[in-house]
Amino acid sequence: MARDQVQLHVLSVLDSAKTQMYHFTAILIAGMGFFTDAYDLFAISLVTRLLGRIYYHKDGPKPGVLPPSVASSVTGVALVGTLCGQLFFGWLGDKMGRKKVYGITLAIMVICSLASGLSFGMEAKGVMATLCFFRFWLGFGIGGDYPLSATIMSEYANKKTRGAFIAAVFAMQGIGILACGIVALIVSASFDHAFNAPSYASDPVGSTVPQADYIWRIILMFGAVPAALTYYWRMKMPETARYTALVAKNAKQAASDMARVLQVEIDPEEVKVDKLSDDARNSFGLFSKEFARRHGLHLLGTTSTWFLLDIAFYSQNLFQKDVLSGIGWIPPAATMSAVGEVYKVAKAQTLIALCSTVPGYWFTVLFIDIIGRFTIQLMGFFFMTVFMFVLAIPYHHWTLHDNRISFVVIYSLTFFFANFGPNATTFVVPAEIFPARLRSTCHGISAAAGKAGAIVGAYGFLYAAQSRDPKKTDHGYPTGIGIRYSLIVLGVINFLGMVFTFLVPESKGKSLEELSRENEEEIEPSSNMDNRIAPV
């Protein structure tokens, strides 16, 4: 018994449409959400040391640092919120529609970005508690942006360049990481020029000027600006034709929306939509045996690879400053003022983003529809594994002064191949291989697995990366396994990501309906409809 794909005219037009201005408009609108996501999630790593100096100063040879419980909460609470938002808004996007939920997530991000910088009080407990509260809800809004942006872009794109369009949306994450570094450089340089403070070693109290409290607030609040600028245009986007036709069952509206966007005549084919909606084969649920048979291994592949990738990726990004301090690329904290330390950390993050993170994202955009998702993901995990072991095994060699530049180059290459690799493809593939009525939900589940990995990276490696020598650990922290062994563990994790990549199918050049096996109908060898055999 053969099966054939029933393709609606409106979807065929979308799949074969030439690249037009509306594609780039959609990339920009969806991409600015990801710009904001990355800015908000990674900006916190630039100001955690400053928060420690301001609110946890104690007389001693080293500046104040956030206590372990506070540091892990401030760093990780947004990731917990993001995980919750990915699951909730992913599900809601399939129930209410992509467009309706899209506006809600953006409004949450704008409000909570501003509120994070307005955390109440001048005492440590009050400021940290409210900062964590608002960053949780900020993460909740960010979480919704993942499945919705990916799903909207995949459902708008043509099949020839769909991978590049989705990857371009995700590539705005790299621009967001770069932007938070640049904003931190500008703000810290301005304050350093206005309030030229001495180093901590020469004046422990005077090294942190009272006005430094404004720096972290300004940096965090700036994340609201790009999101607010795109809110109007998000609300003007029509609902995707695939949701309107295949989930909402409104063929006439889908044809009307896409005819206006593409400026062509489209047959609504209402009879065909009614036929598809009545077919039981197109109505199985997420927890059904049919979903497990068709997509169970696919979902295992997308969740496991994203989980493993984010353990490595987020621990690298969030604790980049600790790695660079360990090799002496960032000077010891006591030799700098509080504002000067923000500048040095931001400078290091900006250079790595500019030289490796951002190019890696855009290499994926250029090549994903040429060499495919599977090859890029496998290659990325492979080189991340190799470079982690290259850094870890002779780690003492890299700490020597003459070898620091070489260390930074190799460390940067791990970021390059994370982004020209699984960090982009794990975002792209879940938006392509699942049915329309479950696409946002499954992407949200996959992304939430990634954020679970990010939480492991953020919380676990905060402790693991501490020195094995009790005299060299940060104040309040127990001894860890050290940066060298942390890098070895990350290398093993990247290798496992390479193994689980074999569960993920290649989606290059196929329509979304082909990939999800959606809208299939059986073709009988005989015209006698009474002999039709029910599908397994």
NUBANU-854527 format. One record per residue (C-alpha): x, y, z. Coordinates in steps of 0.02 Angstrom, whole numbers, padded with zeros to 5 digits, always signed. Each point is the difference from the previous one (the first is absolute). Example, Ala and Ser with C-alpha at 12.3 -4.5 7.8 and 13.67 -1.06 7.14 Angstrom:
% residues 2
+00615-00225+00390
+00069+00172-00033
***
This chain:
% residues 536
+00000+00000+00000
+00076+00164-00054
-00015+00167+00087
-00008+00170-00081
+00019+00174+00071
-00152+00114-00012
+00070+00175-00021
-00114+00150+00013
+00023+00135-00131
+00040+00133+00130
+00139-00110+00072
+00068-00043-00172
+00010+00186-00039
+00094+00032+00163
+00122-00144-00031
+00043+00060-00176
-00008+00188+00030
+00152+00101-00052
+00092+00091+00138
-00091+00165+00024
+00000+00149+00115
-00126-00081+00117
+00126-00139+00037
+00129+00128+00057
-00132+00096+00097
-00048-00160+00092
+00183-00038+00036
+00026+00175+00072
-00159-00003+00106
+00030-00174+00068
+00188+00029+00012
-00016+00153+00110
-00086-00110+00127
+00153-00112+00000
+00116+00151+00008
-00092+00047+00160
+00002-00179+00066
+00188-00014-00016
+00031+00175+00066
-00104-00032+00156
+00066-00174+00037
+00185+00039-00023
+00007+00178+00066
-00010-00065+00178
+00171-00083-00016
+00075+00174-00029
-00065+00073+00163
+00007-00142+00127
+00173+00053+00061
-00059+00179+00016
-00151-00057+00102
+00117-00093+00116
+00109+00154+00025
-00148+00115+00034
-00108-00107+00113
+00119-00126+00079
+00156+00101+00042
+00104-00069+00142
+00170+00058+00058
+00129-00117-00071
+00129-00025-00137
-00134-00033-00134
-00153+00102-00051
-00172-00060+00054
-00083-00135-00102
-00177-00067-00006
-00024-00145+00122
-00018-00168-00089
-00189-00013+00026
-00028+00179-00060
+00118-00016-00149
-00083-00160-00060
-00172+00076+00022
+00040+00163-00090
+00084-00094-00141
-00120-00146-00015
-00173+00065+00047
-00030+00073-00174
+00044-00170-00074
-00130-00083+00113
-00128+00128-00057
+00050-00030-00181
-00027-00188+00018
-00175+00029+00073
-00041+00126-00137
+00056-00117-00139
-00115-00138+00060
-00149+00113+00036
+00006+00115-00151
+00050-00142-00116
-00161-00089+00048
-00101+00161-00005
+00066+00043-00174
-00081-00159-00068
-00162+00034+00093
-00027+00186-00029
+00107+00035-00152
+00176+00065-00024
-00043+00183-00023
-00110+00023+00155
+00127-00076+00117
+00146+00088-00084
-00057+00171+00062
-00021-00062+00178
+00179-00064+00011
+00072+00163-00067
-00100+00106+00123
+00064-00106+00145
+00179+00022-00060
-00014+00190-00013
-00081+00022+00171
+00118-00119+00092
+00158+00069-00082
-00045+00171+00070
-00052-00072+00168
+00165-00096+00018
+00095+00165+00000
-00122+00076+00123
+00024-00134+00133
-00052+00074+00166
+00103+00064+00145
+00182+00026+00040
+00025-00153+00111
+00069-00159-00073
-00146-00113+00048
-00135+00113-00074
+00094+00037-00161
+00047-00180-00034
-00172-00068+00041
-00089+00120-00117
+00133-00019-00134
-00025-00189+00002
-00190+00020-00001
-00001+00111-00154
+00133-00102-00090
-00105-00157+00022
-00147+00083-00088
+00118+00076-00128
+00059-00177-00036
-00181-00058-00010
-00032+00124-00141
+00164-00044-00085
-00048-00183+00007
-00155+00031-00103
+00101+00085-00134
+00096-00159-00041
-00139-00113-00066
-00104+00142-00071
+00140+00086-00098
+00063-00164-00070
-00173-00062-00046
-00055+00163-00080
+00157+00011-00105
-00008-00181-00056
-00183+00017-00050
+00031+00161-00097
+00156-00059-00092
+00017-00088-00167
+00077-00173+00007
+00155+00045-00100
+00067+00129+00124
-00101-00044+00157
+00154-00054+00099
+00091+00162-00036
-00151+00105+00050
-00025-00090+00167
+00187+00002+00033
+00003+00188-00039
-00131+00029+00135
+00107-00099+00123
+00158+00089-00058
-00068+00158+00077
+00046-00083+00165
+00182+00029-00045
-00035+00183-00037
-00088+00012+00169
+00152-00073+00090
+00112+00123-00092
-00118+00144+00038
-00005-00031+00188
+00190+00003+00001
+00004+00163-00098
-00131+00082+00112
+00097-00054+00154
+00161+00071-00075
-00082+00168-00038
-00086+00015+00169
+00151-00055+00103
+00121+00109-00099
-00114+00151+00025
-00012-00028+00188
+00186-00036+00014
+00038+00164-00088
-00122+00097+00112
+00048-00084+00165
+00182-00053-00016
+00011-00123+00145
+00159-00080+00069
+00033-00187-00002
-00064-00111+00140
+00177-00035+00059
+00035+00185+00031
-00173+00048+00068
-00123-00144+00034
-00148+00114+00039
+00036+00140-00123
+00025-00123-00144
-00189-00023-00010
-00077+00172-00025
-00184+00020+00054
-00049+00041-00179
+00055-00176-00054
-00172-00059+00056
-00073+00084-00155
+00113-00098-00118
-00078-00172+00018
-00175+00075-00001
+00029+00093-00163
+00079-00153-00083
-00147-00114+00047
-00135+00128-00042
+00068+00033-00175
-00065-00173-00049
-00177+00071-00006
+00041+00119-00144
+00014-00118-00151
-00151-00103+00057
-00108+00155+00019
+00051+00064-00172
-00066-00156-00088
-00162-00023+00098
-00110+00092-00125
+00066-00097-00149
-00023-00165+00090
-00182+00039+00024
-00020+00045-00184
+00063-00170-00062
-00140-00115-00059
-00019-00172+00077
+00099-00133-00093
-00097-00089-00138
+00047-00170+00067
-00078+00036+00169
-00154+00082-00076
-00029-00138-00128
+00060-00158+00087
-00037+00037+00183
-00137+00133+00002
-00078-00080-00158
-00036+00169-00079
+00058-00022-00179
-00081+00160-00062
+00091+00108+00128
+00167-00086-00034
-00017+00029-00187
-00051+00181+00028
+00146+00038+00118
+00132-00077-00113
-00074+00073-00159
+00021+00173+00079
+00178-00038+00055
+00057-00084-00162
-00109+00106-00114
-00067-00151-00096
-00169-00085-00021
-00017-00155+00110
-00138-00131-00006
-00065-00026+00179
-00045-00184-00037
-00124-00008+00144
-00062-00173-00049
+00175-00071+00006
+00031+00077+00172
-00164-00074+00065
+00052-00170-00065
+00170+00010+00084
-00074+00058+00165
-00120-00148+00002
+00142-00125-00027
+00043-00088+00163
+00180-00025-00058
+00027+00188+00019
-00067+00015+00177
+00115-00106+00111
+00059+00084+00159
+00170+00027+00079
-00018-00147+00120
-00073-00122-00127
+00079-00160-00065
-00008+00073-00176
+00105+00150+00051
+00125-00114+00086
+00010-00110-00156
+00022+00145-00121
+00097+00128+00103
+00054-00079+00165
+00183-00022-00050
+00000+00170-00083
-00057+00084+00162
+00130-00099+00098
+00132+00060-00124
-00049+00184+00008
-00016+00003+00190
+00159-00097+00039
+00113+00096-00119
-00067+00169+00058
+00019-00052+00183
+00182-00053-00025
+00043+00150-00107
-00066+00127+00125
+00097-00075+00145
+00158+00043-00094
-00058+00160-00085
-00073+00090+00151
+00138-00051+00119
+00125+00068-00127
-00093+00165-00021
-00055+00033+00179
+00170-00045+00074
+00107+00065-00141
+00067+00134+00116
+00060-00132+00125
+00091-00099-00135
+00082+00158-00068
+00048+00054+00176
+00075-00172+00031
+00123+00023-00143
+00033+00181+00048
-00087+00081-00149
-00108+00098+00122
+00109+00076+00138
-00027-00048+00184
-00150+00089+00072
+00102+00087+00135
+00101+00093-00132
-00156+00086-00070
-00139+00113+00056
-00179-00066-00006
-00040+00099-00158
+00165-00049-00080
-00037-00183+00031
-00167+00014-00093
+00095+00078-00145
+00132-00139-00005
-00130-00141+00008
-00107+00084-00133
+00151+00026-00112
+00047-00185+00009
-00178-00057-00037
-00019+00124-00143
+00163-00055-00083
-00047-00184+00008
-00176+00037-00065
+00068+00106-00142
+00135-00122-00054
-00085-00168+00023
-00180+00000+00065
-00079+00115-00131
+00095-00071-00151
-00049-00176+00054
-00186+00042-00006
+00012+00077-00173
+00103-00143-00070
-00148-00109+00046
-00118+00119-00091
+00109-00010-00157
+00025-00189-00004
-00149-00083+00086
-00100-00021-00161
+00156-00056-00095
+00080-00132+00111
-00150-00036+00110
-00047+00005+00184
+00067-00173+00045
+00174+00031-00069
+00017+00170+00084
-00059-00067+00168
+00114-00152-00005
+00149+00106-00055
-00033+00129+00137
-00008-00127+00140
+00157-00086-00067
+00107+00158+00000
-00069+00058+00168
+00055-00168+00072
+00173+00013-00078
+00031+00179+00056
-00061-00033+00178
+00126-00141+00018
+00137+00104-00082
-00029+00134+00133
-00025-00118+00146
+00136-00131-00014
+00151+00120-00003
-00094+00133+00102
+00154+00056+00099
+00087+00036-00166
-00136+00125-00047
+00012+00093+00166
+00178+00053-00038
+00011+00182-00053
+00074-00034-00172
-00142-00120-00046
-00151+00103+00052
-00040+00065-00174
+00003-00177-00070
-00119-00054+00139
-00123+00138-00044
+00008-00046-00185
-00041-00183+00034
-00132+00046+00130
-00078+00115-00130
-00003-00142-00126
-00111-00101+00118
-00125+00144-00008
+00016+00009-00189
-00040-00185-00023
-00138+00006+00131
-00087+00131-00106
+00054-00069-00169
-00070-00161+00069
-00124-00063+00129
-00046+00164+00083
-00086+00052-00163
-00059-00169-00066
-00082-00054+00163
-00109+00156-00018
-00039-00027-00184
-00044-00185-00012
-00141-00012+00131
-00093+00137-00096
+00000-00108-00157
-00031-00184+00038
-00159-00002+00107
-00184+00021-00054
-00073+00177-00003
-00120-00031+00144
+00146-00060+00110
+00144+00099-00075
+00009+00140+00128
-00026-00123+00144
+00138-00118-00058
+00119+00145-00031
-00040+00064+00175
+00038-00171+00075
+00164-00012-00096
+00049+00177+00051
-00048-00035+00182
+00115-00151-00002
+00135+00120-00058
-00035+00119+00142
+00007-00146+00122
+00176-00026-00067
+00035+00186+00020
-00055-00011+00182
+00119-00145+00027
+00137+00104-00080
-00042+00157+00097
-00023-00078+00171
+00115-00151-00013
+00152+00082-00078
-00012+00151+00114
+00060-00119+00135
+00097-00123-00107
+00115+00133-00075
+00061+00055+00173
+00182-00038+00036
+00051-00162+00086
+00108+00107+00114
-00108+00070+00144
+00106+00158+00002
-00044+00041-00180
-00189-00023+00003
-00118+00149-00001
-00063+00053+00171
-00134-00118+00067
+00024-00135-00131
+00057-00178+00035
+00142-00071-00102
-00045-00065-00173
+00083-00105-00132
+00084+00152-00079
-00012+00073-00174
+00108-00137-00079
-00111-00145+00053
-00156+00103-00035
+00060+00018-00180
+00028-00189-00010
-00178-00032+00059
-00065+00122-00131
+00101-00092-00133
-00085-00164+00047
-00170+00085-00005
+00035+00066-00175
+00048-00176-00056
-00167-00067+00063
-00087+00138-00099
+00087-00065-00156
-00067-00176+00035
-00181+00056+00027
+00004+00104-00160
-00028-00164-00095
-00181+00000+00064
-00039+00164-00090
-00059-00009-00181
+00065+00110-00141
-00133+00128-00050
+00088+00093-00140
-00105+00036-00155
-00162-00084+00058
-00168+00080+00037
-00060+00004+00180
-00141-00120-00044
+00121-00126-00077
+00108+00005+00156
-00144-00019+00122
-00092-00125-00112
-00149+00113+00023
-00150-00003-00119
+00043-00170-00069
-00135-00098-00087
+00006-00180-00056
-00015-00045-00183
-00088-00165-00030
+00048-00111-00146
-00186-00024-00026
-00135+00132-00015
-00114-00100+00114
-00006+00110+00155
-00077-00140+00105
+00165-00094-00008
+00099+00143+00079
+00108-00066+00141
+00011+00103+00158
+00173+00072+00036
+00107-00080+00131
***
